[in-house]
């Protein structure tokens, strides 16, 4: 970056970008804008040596998130095992867990059953 004239960097970066989009030769571009070729080349070298972060680079954005606890049914077995099941859960995937809990509870009745429960 130019240490003597840092305020000129954005303008020259825009000029170099405009030339790249123009499809013109450097000489034709400079002539049309009344820029000396030597000044153009100097700034092209300066900017190539120390690329500037584009001002259009988006900064990270944090999006608000709302966490909502789902109501649960809870079974506490005498063995200390706690089974929490979302009230809206499908029974299919939970069948093995519920079968195991039912076998356990038939040997040792549950200490407590509560519903709904919020985490």
N, C-alpha and C positions, 0 to 999 in steps of 0.2 A: 504494500500500500504506500502511497505517497506520504512521506513524512512531512514534507514542506506544505502541502496543500490537501489535507485529507477531505476538506469540504468539497473538492472537485471530483472525488471518486464516484459518487452516485451519478453525476452528470456524464462522466466519461464512460461509465459502465453502460448507461442507457444509450450513449452514442455508438459504442461498439456493438451492442445488441441490435440497434437499428440497422447498422451496416450489415450484420449477419443475416437479418431478415430481408434486406433490400434486394439482394441478388446482384448488386452492382459491384464493379471492381472497386478497390480501395481508392484509386485515383479519381474515378467518376464520383464516388460518394463524397470524398473530401472537397472536390471542386464544387459540387452542388450545394454544399453546406459552408463553403468558404473556410475550411479547416486546412491547415498546412499538413502535408503528408508526414513530415517529420514529427509533428506534435501527435498526430494520430498513432504513428508507429510507437512512439515513446509510451503513450498511455496503454496501448495494447500490450507492450512488454511488461509494464508495471502491473496491470491487472492480471496478466497470465501468471506472473511470478507469485502473486498473493491474491488468489481468488476471493472475492467478497461474497459473503453469505447474502443471498437474495433477500430483499425486504419482503418478498411475497411468501417466504418460507413460513408456513403456518406454525404457530406455537402450540404446544400440547394444550388440549382443552379437557378439563375435568367435567364429567357429566354427573349430575346428581343421581344417586341411587337410593332407592327406598327398599329396605328389607322388611318383608312381611312374614311373620311367623305363621306357619300353618297349624290349625288346631289338630291336636294329637290325642289318641287314646293311649293310656299307659297302664301296663300290667307289671307289678313288682312281685317277683317270685321269692319264696323263702330262701332260695339258694343265693339271692342277691341279684339275679338276672333281672334287668329291666327291659321290657319290650315296649317300644313306642311306635305306634302306627299312625300315619297321617289319616285323618278321618276320610279324606277323599281318595285314599289309595285303592288301587285295583287289587282284588283278592288273589288273582292268579300268581303274580310274582312273590307274594307274601306267604303262599301256602306252606312251603317248607319251614319257614320261621314259625308260623302259627301252629303247625303240627307239632313241632318240637316243644313249643311253649305249652301246648295242650297236654302232651305226655308228661312234661315236668310238673304242670299244675295238678294233674290227676294223682301224682305221687305226693306232692306237697302243695296244698291249696295256696293260692296267692295271698300275699300279705295285704295288698291294696290294689284296687282298680279305680282308675279315675279317667274321666273324659269330660269335656275336652281339656287338653293340656297345651299350654303355649310355652315354647322354648324361650 
